[in-house]
Amino acid sequence: MPQAPVSDRAVAIDWLRGVVMLIMTLDHSALFYNPGRLHSDSPATYVPGTAIDGAQFFTRWITHLCAPTFLFLAGASLALSLRKKQAAGVPERAIDRDLLIRGAFIVALDLVWISTLAQGRIMQVLYAIGASFLAMIALRRLPVHMAVALAAVWIVLGELVTLAVWSPHAGNASIPLALLVARHVSDEGRYFYPLLPWLAILLLGWGFGHVLLARGSEAARRLALIAGVFALGLFALVRGLNAYGNMTLYRDDGSLVQWLNVSKYPPSLSFVSLELGLSLLALAALFWIAPRVKVRDNGPVLVFGQAALFFYVIHQVVLFIVGKALRFDQGLVQTYAAMVVAWVILYPLCRAYRRNKRAHPLSLARFL
């Protein structure tokens, strides 16, 4: 069976993507097995002064790394893959067609597959990724620095737009507004991942990918390190001032939990700067490690990172089956145990999927 060589340029990206898939499993395991799972990460759900359990908080908080990291890496990977297609002489129209098909397919996964599992319409991270790919049909033609500048402007100033059209304490945004900037939870559906803030994160990754292409891994590592430190400094400033940039989810006090209890739904400046800051530092570390170790093509983290969408599509089914087969009760211990068992089951499945995808690079599997 053919095996593609592991690219030194992409291995750190694949590793980090694999790490966030592993972490994400914890969050979704909690949906099944953790009745105490917190929902304090939105100004629409958090009541100021509410006592927050530390174990429950950090079980939820660590998973906040996943979505922003995944969007950022999706942008970086898109830059790498499109450059590869262009170098191979693939026509621009064909590239647009592939973006259209893949973006629409990923959105459809949320509308059909994930919504069926959730027993109701739910538009979450797959919608954000797929819709962002559709937007990139046009945005990829902008100068890269302009695309990154637009992303930065939204991340810093988007709260002005969001709070102008939506009040966290006055009810849901309309569904069209929820698809773009806010959130909506009702019998009509749950819309948690508005396009514009998550597209902005993908565009930052798009810019990072172009730095990686133009200047190589060492320059990308330095950029990730500098940007990560800057982002965490920005987080400290915004959260410390406890005013604009927090999407009205302010600190109740100076405790660590309150510092970290930032708004993900919709993403605030403090949320984005904290999570991307941590992710960028991790990416810088992985860029440093990659050329200094022997990369195992079948290492679990690499396999999960290279089969991330397939992993996402099947992991909740695996988690459900694991709990039924092992007759799990509910609680934090069971949540973590189900996560680990799911990893073990998912590894051979993802490895087989990746092998099939490599053997048939032009099959429909390339969209998953």
TORMI-768694 format. One record per residue (C-alpha): residue in one letter; x, y, z. Coordinates in Angstrom, 2 decimals. Each point is the difference from the previous one (the first is absolute). Example, Ala and Ser with C-alpha at 12.3 -4.5 7.8 and 13.67 -1.06 7.14 Angstrom:
2
+--------+---------+---------+---------+
| residu |       u |       v |       w |
+--------+---------+---------+---------+
|      a |   12.30 |   -4.50 |    7.80 |
|      s |    1.37 |    3.44 |   -0.66 |
+--------+---------+---------+---------+
This chain:
368
+--------+---------+---------+---------+
| residu |       u |       v |       w |
+--------+---------+---------+---------+
|      m |    0.00 |    0.00 |    0.00 |
|      p |    1.48 |    3.40 |   -0.96 |
|      q |    1.13 |    2.31 |    2.76 |
|      a |    0.48 |    3.69 |   -0.60 |
|      p |    3.13 |    1.41 |    1.61 |
|      v |   -0.63 |    2.21 |    2.98 |
|      s |    0.69 |    3.62 |   -0.95 |
|      d |    2.33 |    1.79 |    2.39 |
|      r |   -1.92 |    3.15 |   -0.83 |
|      a |   -3.40 |   -1.43 |    0.94 |
|      v |    0.78 |   -2.47 |    2.80 |
|      a |   -0.24 |    2.59 |    2.79 |
|      i |   -3.39 |    1.09 |   -1.36 |
|      d |   -1.22 |   -3.60 |   -0.15 |
|      w |    1.29 |   -0.70 |    3.51 |
|      l |   -1.80 |    2.99 |    1.46 |
|      r |   -3.17 |   -0.90 |   -1.84 |
|      g |    0.28 |   -3.52 |    1.42 |
|      v |    0.42 |    1.36 |    3.51 |
|      v |   -3.14 |    2.12 |   -0.24 |
|      m |   -1.98 |   -2.97 |   -1.32 |
|      l |    1.05 |   -1.97 |    3.06 |
|      i |   -1.03 |    2.86 |    2.28 |
|      m |   -3.28 |    0.50 |   -1.86 |
|      t |   -0.96 |   -3.60 |    0.84 |
|      l |   -0.08 |    1.00 |    3.66 |
|      d |   -2.55 |    2.74 |   -0.63 |
|      h |   -2.31 |   -2.27 |   -1.96 |
|      s |    0.43 |   -2.86 |    2.43 |
|      a |   -1.32 |    2.42 |    2.61 |
|      l |   -3.18 |    0.44 |   -2.04 |
|      f |   -0.81 |   -3.66 |    0.67 |
|      y |    1.51 |   -0.66 |    3.41 |
|      n |    0.37 |    3.26 |    1.91 |
|      p |   -3.29 |    1.47 |    1.25 |
|      g |    1.98 |    2.75 |    1.73 |
|      r |    1.50 |    1.27 |   -3.28 |
|      l |    0.27 |    3.79 |    0.17 |
|      h |   -1.61 |    2.49 |   -2.38 |
|      s |    1.45 |    3.18 |    1.48 |
|      d |    1.94 |    0.98 |   -3.14 |
|      s |   -2.59 |    2.42 |   -1.38 |
|      p |   -1.42 |    3.25 |    1.36 |
|      a |   -3.42 |   -1.43 |   -0.90 |
|      t |    0.37 |   -2.91 |    2.45 |
|      y |    2.28 |    1.17 |    2.81 |
|      v |   -1.64 |    1.65 |    3.00 |
|      p |    2.47 |    2.34 |    1.76 |
|      g |    0.90 |   -1.21 |    3.46 |
|      t |   -0.64 |   -3.67 |   -0.79 |
|      a |    2.37 |   -2.37 |    1.80 |
|      i |    2.08 |   -2.00 |   -2.52 |
|      d |    1.34 |   -3.44 |    0.86 |
|      g |    3.71 |   -0.12 |   -0.79 |
|      a |    0.18 |   -3.58 |   -1.32 |
|      q |   -2.99 |    0.51 |   -2.24 |
|      f |    1.29 |    3.36 |   -1.18 |
|      f |    3.43 |   -1.20 |   -1.07 |
|      t |   -1.48 |   -3.14 |   -1.61 |
|      r |   -2.00 |    2.34 |   -2.21 |
|      w |    2.60 |    2.76 |   -0.30 |
|      i |    2.79 |   -2.13 |   -1.44 |
|      t |   -2.28 |   -0.92 |   -2.91 |
|      h |   -0.37 |    3.66 |   -0.98 |
|      l |    3.33 |   -0.38 |   -1.79 |
|      c |   -1.59 |   -2.25 |   -2.61 |
|      a |   -2.20 |    2.14 |   -2.23 |
|      p |    2.28 |    3.05 |   -0.39 |
|      t |    3.04 |   -2.23 |   -0.52 |
|      f |   -1.84 |   -2.09 |   -2.56 |
|      l |   -1.16 |    3.08 |   -1.95 |
|      f |    3.48 |    1.52 |    0.09 |
|      l |    1.60 |   -3.23 |   -1.21 |
|      a |   -2.69 |   -0.39 |   -2.67 |
|      g |    1.06 |    3.37 |   -1.39 |
|      a |    3.69 |   -0.93 |    0.09 |
|      s |   -0.65 |   -3.38 |   -1.63 |
|      l |   -2.15 |    1.64 |   -2.66 |
|      a |    2.89 |    2.29 |   -0.93 |
|      l |    2.32 |   -3.00 |   -0.32 |
|      s |   -2.42 |   -2.12 |   -2.00 |
|      l |   -0.99 |    2.76 |   -2.43 |
|      r |    3.64 |    0.86 |   -0.68 |
|      k |    0.65 |   -3.68 |   -0.71 |
|      k |   -2.89 |   -0.10 |   -2.47 |
|      q |    1.14 |    3.18 |   -1.70 |
|      a |    3.54 |   -1.35 |   -0.32 |
|      a |   -1.44 |   -3.14 |   -1.60 |
|      g |   -1.79 |    2.13 |   -2.58 |
|      v |   -3.54 |   -0.52 |    1.28 |
|      p |   -2.22 |    2.71 |   -1.57 |
|      e |   -1.40 |    2.67 |    2.30 |
|      r |   -3.52 |   -0.98 |   -0.99 |
|      a |    0.64 |   -3.57 |    1.15 |
|      i |    1.39 |    1.29 |    3.31 |
|      d |   -3.15 |    2.08 |    0.49 |
|      r |   -2.15 |   -3.01 |   -0.82 |
|      d |    1.79 |   -2.13 |    2.60 |
|      l |   -0.41 |    2.74 |    2.61 |
|      l |   -3.70 |    0.24 |   -0.85 |
|      i |   -0.54 |   -3.76 |    0.23 |
|      r |    2.00 |   -0.42 |    3.18 |
|      g |   -1.52 |    3.02 |    1.73 |
|      a |   -3.54 |   -1.01 |   -0.88 |
|      f |    0.68 |   -3.61 |    1.01 |
|      i |    1.33 |    1.01 |    3.43 |
|      v |   -2.99 |    2.29 |    0.62 |
|      a |   -2.29 |   -2.86 |   -1.04 |
|      l |    1.67 |   -2.26 |    2.56 |
|      d |   -1.22 |    2.36 |    2.73 |
|      l |   -3.47 |    0.33 |   -1.52 |
|      v |   -0.49 |   -3.73 |   -0.56 |
|      w |    2.37 |   -2.22 |    1.98 |
|      i |    0.76 |    2.04 |    3.15 |
|      s |   -3.56 |    1.33 |    0.22 |
|      t |   -1.32 |   -3.57 |   -0.19 |
|      l |    2.31 |   -1.08 |    2.83 |
|      a |   -1.10 |    3.03 |    2.04 |
|      q |   -3.67 |   -0.66 |   -0.79 |
|      g |   -0.56 |    3.56 |   -1.14 |
|      r |    1.56 |    2.55 |   -2.30 |
|      i |    3.40 |    1.07 |    1.25 |
|      m |    2.49 |    2.21 |   -1.82 |
|      q |    3.38 |   -0.09 |    1.64 |
|      v |    3.66 |   -0.33 |   -0.93 |
|      l |   -0.55 |   -1.88 |   -3.28 |
|      y |   -2.29 |    2.77 |   -1.18 |
|      a |    2.66 |    2.57 |    0.89 |
|      i |    2.70 |   -1.92 |   -1.89 |
|      g |   -2.11 |   -0.82 |   -3.04 |
|      a |   -1.43 |    3.50 |   -0.35 |
|      s |    3.51 |    1.43 |    0.40 |
|      f |    1.22 |   -2.19 |   -2.87 |
|      l |   -2.84 |    1.33 |   -2.14 |
|      a |    1.00 |    3.56 |    0.91 |
|      m |    3.61 |   -0.77 |   -0.95 |
|      i |   -1.02 |   -0.47 |   -3.64 |
|      a |   -0.05 |    3.80 |   -0.14 |
|      l |    2.27 |    0.94 |    2.91 |
|      r |    2.97 |   -2.05 |   -1.23 |
|      r |    0.34 |    2.51 |   -2.84 |
|      l |    0.72 |    2.86 |    2.42 |
|      p |    3.61 |    0.87 |    0.77 |
|      v |    0.91 |   -2.11 |    3.02 |
|      h |    0.88 |    3.00 |    2.16 |
|      m |   -3.42 |    1.51 |   -0.73 |
|      a |   -1.81 |   -3.21 |    0.96 |
|      v |    1.95 |   -0.17 |    3.27 |
|      a |   -0.70 |    3.68 |    0.69 |
|      l |   -3.74 |   -0.54 |   -0.50 |
|      a |    0.14 |   -2.94 |    2.40 |
|      a |    1.82 |    2.05 |    2.63 |
|      v |   -2.49 |    2.85 |   -0.33 |
|      w |   -2.92 |   -2.35 |    0.59 |
|      i |    1.63 |   -1.73 |    2.97 |
|      v |    0.68 |    3.36 |    1.68 |
|      l |   -3.13 |    1.92 |   -1.01 |
|      g |   -2.54 |   -2.72 |   -0.73 |
|      e |   -1.50 |    0.31 |    3.48 |
|      l |   -1.34 |    3.42 |   -1.02 |
|      v |   -1.93 |   -1.59 |   -2.85 |
|      t |   -1.14 |   -3.03 |    1.98 |
|      l |   -1.38 |    1.97 |    2.95 |
|      a |   -1.63 |    2.50 |   -2.34 |
|      v |   -2.24 |   -2.73 |   -1.42 |
|      w |   -0.26 |   -2.39 |    2.96 |
|      s |   -0.38 |    0.34 |    3.74 |
|      p |    1.09 |   -3.04 |    2.05 |
|      h |   -2.69 |    0.68 |    2.58 |
|      a |   -2.91 |    0.94 |   -2.24 |
|      g |   -0.49 |   -3.25 |   -1.90 |
|      n |    1.26 |   -1.68 |   -3.13 |
|      a |    1.30 |    1.66 |   -3.11 |
|      s |   -1.93 |   -0.77 |   -3.16 |
|      i |    1.25 |   -3.09 |   -1.78 |
|      p |    1.64 |    1.97 |   -2.87 |
|      l |    1.86 |    2.15 |    2.54 |
|      a |    0.92 |   -3.08 |    2.01 |
|      l |    1.52 |   -1.55 |   -3.11 |
|      l |    2.19 |    3.09 |   -0.41 |
|      v |    0.83 |    1.60 |    3.35 |
|      a |   -1.91 |   -1.19 |    3.09 |
|      r |   -1.74 |   -3.08 |    1.43 |
|      h |   -3.49 |   -1.47 |   -0.01 |
|      v |   -1.43 |   -2.83 |    2.11 |
|      s |   -3.67 |   -0.94 |   -0.34 |
|      d |   -2.31 |   -2.70 |   -1.27 |
|      e |    0.98 |    1.16 |   -3.50 |
|      g |    3.58 |   -1.11 |    0.55 |
|      r |    3.28 |    0.73 |    1.71 |
|      y |    2.36 |    2.34 |   -1.82 |
|      f |    3.23 |    0.36 |    1.96 |
|      y |    2.72 |    0.82 |   -2.55 |
|      p |   -0.65 |    3.22 |   -1.94 |
|      l |    1.97 |    0.26 |   -3.22 |
|      l |    1.78 |    3.36 |    0.26 |
|      p |    2.04 |   -0.47 |    3.22 |
|      w |    1.01 |   -3.54 |   -0.94 |
|      l |    0.82 |    0.98 |   -3.58 |
|      a |    2.29 |    2.67 |    1.47 |
|      i |    1.94 |   -2.70 |    1.87 |
|      l |    0.28 |   -2.10 |   -3.18 |
|      l |    1.37 |    3.06 |   -1.83 |
|      l |    2.71 |    0.41 |    2.64 |
|      g |    0.97 |   -3.61 |   -0.69 |
|      w |   -0.08 |    0.73 |   -3.74 |
|      g |    2.55 |    2.75 |    0.57 |
|      f |    2.13 |   -2.26 |    2.17 |
|      g |   -0.02 |   -2.67 |   -2.70 |
|      h |    1.34 |    2.48 |   -2.52 |
|      v |    2.84 |    0.93 |    2.36 |
|      l |    0.80 |   -3.69 |    0.29 |
|      l |    0.02 |   -0.34 |   -3.78 |
|      a |    2.09 |    3.09 |   -0.64 |
|      r |    2.51 |   -0.15 |    2.85 |
|      g |    0.04 |   -3.57 |    1.29 |
|      s |   -0.56 |   -1.75 |    3.30 |
|      e |    2.51 |    1.96 |    2.09 |
|      a |   -1.53 |    3.35 |   -0.93 |
|      a |   -3.46 |   -1.43 |    0.65 |
|      r |    1.17 |   -1.24 |    3.41 |
|      r |    1.30 |    3.44 |    0.94 |
|      l |   -3.21 |    1.62 |   -1.20 |
|      a |   -2.12 |   -2.45 |    2.03 |
|      l |    2.10 |    0.69 |    3.09 |
|      i |   -0.16 |    3.79 |   -0.32 |
|      a |   -3.68 |    0.03 |   -0.94 |
|      g |   -0.83 |   -2.38 |    2.85 |
|      v |    1.71 |    2.19 |    2.59 |
|      f |   -1.69 |    3.11 |   -1.44 |
|      a |   -3.42 |   -1.67 |    0.04 |
|      l |    0.35 |   -1.05 |    3.65 |
|      g |    1.12 |    3.51 |    0.88 |
|      l |   -3.09 |    1.36 |   -1.75 |
|      f |   -2.16 |   -2.46 |    1.92 |
|      a |    1.52 |    1.17 |    3.32 |
|      l |   -0.68 |    3.62 |   -0.90 |
|      v |   -3.59 |   -0.53 |   -1.15 |
|      r |   -0.93 |   -2.31 |    2.84 |
|      g |    1.77 |    2.18 |    2.52 |
|      l |   -1.89 |    3.13 |   -1.07 |
|      n |   -3.22 |   -2.05 |    0.22 |
|      a |   -1.85 |    2.18 |   -2.49 |
|      y |   -0.12 |   -0.02 |   -3.80 |
|      g |    1.21 |   -3.18 |   -1.67 |
|      n |   -1.77 |   -2.44 |    2.33 |
|      m |   -3.39 |   -0.15 |   -1.79 |
|      t |   -1.50 |    1.15 |    3.36 |
|      l |    1.19 |   -3.16 |    1.77 |
|      y |    2.01 |    1.81 |    2.64 |
|      r |    2.06 |   -1.29 |    2.92 |
|      d |   -1.83 |   -0.20 |    3.31 |
|      d |    3.30 |    0.08 |    1.90 |
|      g |    3.73 |   -0.61 |   -0.40 |
|      s |   -0.03 |   -3.80 |    0.26 |
|      l |    1.58 |   -2.14 |   -2.71 |
|      v |   -3.35 |   -1.50 |   -0.96 |
|      q |   -1.47 |    3.45 |   -0.53 |
|      w |    2.99 |    1.12 |   -2.07 |
|      l |   -0.43 |   -3.00 |   -2.26 |
|      n |   -3.80 |    0.00 |   -0.19 |
|      v |   -0.21 |    1.81 |   -3.32 |
|      s |   -2.73 |    0.10 |   -2.64 |
|      k |    0.19 |   -2.66 |   -2.70 |
|      y |   -3.61 |    0.42 |   -1.16 |
|      p |    0.51 |    2.35 |   -1.75 |
|      p |    3.82 |    0.24 |    0.15 |
|      s |    1.30 |    3.10 |    1.73 |
|      l |    3.36 |    1.69 |   -0.51 |
|      s |    1.12 |   -1.42 |    3.36 |
|      f |   -1.01 |   -3.52 |   -1.08 |
|      v |    1.73 |    0.16 |   -3.38 |
|      s |    3.19 |    1.56 |    1.36 |
|      l |    0.23 |   -2.54 |    2.86 |
|      e |   -0.66 |   -3.11 |   -2.07 |
|      l |    2.03 |    0.99 |   -3.04 |
|      g |    2.81 |    1.16 |    2.27 |
|      l |    0.21 |   -3.44 |    1.62 |
|      s |   -0.36 |   -1.77 |   -3.36 |
|      l |    2.71 |    2.07 |   -1.65 |
|      l |    2.45 |   -0.71 |    2.82 |
|      a |   -0.78 |   -3.72 |   -0.34 |
|      l |    0.49 |    0.24 |   -3.77 |
|      a |    3.34 |    1.76 |    0.47 |
|      a |    1.11 |   -2.81 |    2.32 |
|      l |   -1.07 |   -2.65 |   -2.53 |
|      f |    1.87 |    1.75 |   -2.81 |
|      w |    3.09 |   -0.12 |    2.20 |
|      i |   -0.50 |   -3.68 |    0.85 |
|      a |   -0.86 |   -1.31 |   -3.49 |
|      p |    3.48 |    0.12 |   -1.59 |
|      r |    1.61 |   -1.35 |    3.18 |
|      v |   -1.90 |   -3.29 |    0.27 |
|      k |   -0.78 |   -2.91 |   -2.26 |
|      v |   -3.57 |    0.55 |   -1.14 |
|      r |   -2.02 |   -3.22 |    0.11 |
|      d |   -2.42 |   -0.04 |   -2.91 |
|      n |   -2.39 |   -2.18 |    2.01 |
|      g |    0.35 |    1.88 |    3.26 |
|      p |   -3.50 |    0.43 |    1.48 |
|      v |    0.13 |    3.80 |    0.25 |
|      l |    1.14 |    0.31 |   -3.62 |
|      v |   -2.63 |   -2.47 |   -1.20 |
|      f |   -2.78 |    1.86 |    1.81 |
|      g |    1.26 |    3.31 |   -1.37 |
|      q |    0.03 |   -1.31 |   -3.57 |
|      a |   -3.48 |   -1.54 |    0.29 |
|      a |   -1.55 |    2.78 |    2.08 |
|      l |   -3.32 |    0.44 |   -1.79 |
|      f |   -0.59 |   -3.75 |   -0.16 |
|      f |    0.83 |   -0.16 |    3.72 |
|      y |   -2.50 |    2.79 |    0.69 |
|      v |   -2.79 |   -1.62 |   -1.99 |
|      i |    0.18 |   -3.37 |    1.77 |
|      h |    1.30 |    0.75 |    3.49 |
|      q |   -3.35 |    0.80 |    1.62 |
|      v |   -1.45 |   -3.29 |   -1.24 |
|      v |    3.03 |   -1.80 |    1.45 |
|      l |   -0.43 |    1.80 |    3.32 |
|      f |   -3.65 |   -1.01 |    0.17 |
|      i |    0.75 |   -3.64 |   -0.82 |
|      v |    2.85 |   -0.09 |    2.53 |
|      g |   -2.29 |    1.14 |    2.79 |
|      k |   -2.73 |   -2.47 |   -0.90 |
|      a |    2.42 |   -2.92 |   -0.37 |
|      l |    1.76 |    0.73 |    3.29 |
|      r |   -3.22 |    1.03 |    1.76 |
|      f |    1.50 |    3.24 |    1.19 |
|      d |   -1.68 |    2.05 |    2.69 |
|      q |    0.37 |    3.76 |   -0.05 |
|      g |    2.72 |    2.14 |    1.54 |
|      l |    3.42 |    1.51 |   -0.65 |
|      v |    1.85 |   -3.31 |    0.41 |
|      q |   -2.25 |   -1.68 |   -2.56 |
|      t |    0.42 |    2.99 |   -2.32 |
|      y |    3.78 |   -0.32 |   -0.03 |
|      a |   -0.14 |   -3.81 |   -0.25 |
|      a |   -2.33 |    0.12 |   -3.02 |
|      m |    2.33 |    2.49 |   -1.66 |
|      v |    3.01 |   -2.33 |    0.33 |
|      v |   -1.90 |   -3.07 |   -1.20 |
|      a |   -1.27 |    2.00 |   -2.99 |
|      w |    3.58 |    0.97 |   -0.91 |
|      v |    0.98 |   -3.68 |   -0.06 |
|      i |   -2.92 |   -0.90 |   -2.26 |
|      l |    0.40 |    3.01 |   -2.29 |
|      y |    3.70 |   -0.53 |   -0.71 |
|      p |   -0.29 |   -3.06 |   -2.29 |
|      l |   -3.09 |    1.46 |   -1.67 |
|      c |    1.76 |    3.28 |   -0.79 |
|      r |    3.12 |   -1.83 |   -1.14 |
|      a |   -2.04 |   -2.15 |   -2.39 |
|      y |   -1.83 |    3.06 |   -1.32 |
|      r |    3.27 |    1.86 |   -0.58 |
|      r |    1.46 |   -3.02 |   -1.80 |
|      n |   -3.02 |   -0.19 |   -2.30 |
|      k |    0.15 |    3.75 |   -0.65 |
|      r |    3.66 |   -0.21 |   -0.97 |
|      a |   -0.69 |   -2.95 |   -2.31 |
|      h |   -2.85 |    1.86 |   -1.73 |
|      p |    0.96 |    3.71 |    0.04 |
|      l |   -2.69 |    0.99 |   -2.52 |
|      s |   -2.87 |   -1.79 |    1.76 |
|      l |   -2.76 |    1.76 |    1.89 |
|      a |    1.96 |   -0.78 |    3.18 |
|      r |    2.16 |    3.05 |   -0.74 |
|      f |   -2.91 |    2.18 |    1.12 |
|      l |   -0.22 |   -1.72 |    3.41 |
+--------+---------+---------+---------+
